[in-house]
Amino acid sequence: MRLWRPLSRLALCIGTSFAALTGQLAPAHAAESCTGLAQHVELSCQSWTDINAQLQAGTRTIIIPIGGTEQSGPFIGVGKHNVRALALADIVANTVGQTLVAPVIAYVPEGSTTPRTSHMRFPGTISVPPTVFTGLLQGAAESFRVQGFHNIIFLGDHGGYQSLMTETAQTLNKRWKGTAYALAATSYYEAVPNAFADALRAKGYGADVGKHAELSDTSLMLAVDPSLVHSDALRHASKPTTADGVYGGDPRPATAALGQIGTSLQIQAGVAAIQSFKEKHP
């Protein structure tokens, strides 16, 4: 299981027992550990016969969580989006019901390599061309369609590829002509720069909210897995700048409690988007 104890209060926020959601906890980096919630919803934890039995029992929805490997300033690990995308997708899938979660996609467009632009200016970032990314999404989605999945959900934790997710879903829906349906659940990501940012401003943190690796980003990471945050260094740091890879705002006031507001909003948005989509495509 890839969730950490700070998410316990998040579970209460969405009206579900945390123990029921997670079972036995394990650190986020006991990766590929099929315990707790992961054992029940993650595709990687199932045998092919397990998956076939679920299909026969009516499971027709699968979430493809999309992360990204990018710099997030001096205080957050480059795997931030991957850990968050998978952990929150697990809860979304469990809440929706009869839904599985595919392995997280960690290789996404992050800027040019020649010349080095955007996050590629910093060591540790991995970037692929947009055509490679959309091809990967299409290939994964098509794999699930032919196996019998009816609703394929793209759940992306990073803003840079949201439009590519949407375009890919539109392409697939035209191609499939009703044999299956794809959804880019963009409201899951949009909850962060919109509802979560508004909530932080309402609490008096307006000056600390930026666009990347700042208060909201760091708080979200503390809520999901604090081991990816260099908290001691952060507490003693001067305010980071764009030269450090922090774009606007200030990460130093970040707390797990603030992050739980954002993760709860993301989960609610993801669940609502999928439930609405399934009602339209039963």
HELIX and SHEET records of a PDB file:
HELIX    1   1 LEU A    7  CYS A   13  1                                   7    
HELIX    2   2 PHE A   18  THR A   22  1                                   5    
HELIX    3   3 GLY A   36  VAL A   41  1                                   6    
HELIX    4   4 LEU A   43  CYS A   45  5                                   3    
HELIX    5   5 TRP A   48  GLN A   56  1                                   9    
HELIX    6   6 LYS A   80  VAL A   96  1                                  17    
HELIX    7   7 SER A  118  ARG A  121  5                                   4    
HELIX    8   8 PRO A  130  GLN A  147  1                                  18    
HELIX    9   9 GLY A  159  TYR A  161  5                                   3    
HELIX   10  10 GLN A  162  TRP A  176  1                                  15    
HELIX   11  11 THR A  186  GLU A  190  1                                   5    
HELIX   12  12 VAL A  192  PHE A  196  3                                   5    
HELIX   13  13 ALA A  197  ALA A  202  1                                   6    
HELIX   14  14 GLY A  206  ASP A  208  5                                   3    
HELIX   15  15 LEU A  215  VAL A  224  1                                  10    
HELIX   16  16 PRO A  226  LEU A  228  5                                   3    
HELIX   17  17 SER A  231  ARG A  235  1                                   5    
HELIX   18  18 THR A  242  ASP A  244  5                                   3    
HELIX   19  19 ALA A  256  LYS A  280  1                                  25    
SHEET    1   A 4 THR A  99  VAL A 101  0                                        
SHEET    2   A 4 THR A  61  ILE A  66  1                                        
SHEET    3   A 4 ASN A 151  GLY A 156  1                                        
SHEET    4   A 4 TYR A 181  ALA A 184  1                                        
END                                                                             
